[in-house]
């Protein structure tokens, strides 16, 4: 959760989620861990 909050505060959450998706991972699953 803190990763998601930090990315949101930096204004790069969407870009990070897209990059993670391109690598074959689910961003929502990653931020839950």
C-alpha positions as CSV (number, residue, x, y, z in Angstrom):
1,X,0.0,0.0,0.0
2,X,2.8,2.4,0.8
3,X,4.3,1.8,-2.7
4,X,0.9,2.8,-4.3
5,X,0.7,5.9,-2.1
6,X,4.2,6.9,-2.9
7,X,3.7,6.5,-6.6
8,X,0.5,8.5,-6.4
9,X,2.2,11.3,-4.5
10,X,5.0,11.4,-7.1
11,X,2.4,11.5,-9.9
12,X,3.7,8.4,-11.6
13,X,1.3,5.7,-10.5
14,X,-0.2,5.2,-13.9
15,X,3.1,5.1,-15.7
16,X,4.5,2.6,-13.2
17,X,1.4,0.4,-13.5
18,X,1.7,0.4,-17.3
19,X,5.4,-0.5,-17.1
20,X,4.7,-3.3,-14.7
21,X,2.0,-4.6,-17.0
22,X,4.3,-4.6,-19.9
23,X,6.6,-6.8,-17.9
24,X,3.8,-9.3,-17.4
25,X,2.8,-8.5,-13.8
26,X,-0.4,-7.2,-12.3
27,X,0.2,-3.9,-10.5
28,X,-2.7,-4.4,-8.1
29,X,-1.4,-7.7,-7.0
30,X,2.1,-6.2,-6.4
31,X,0.8,-3.3,-4.3
32,X,-1.2,-5.7,-2.1
33,X,1.9,-7.6,-1.0
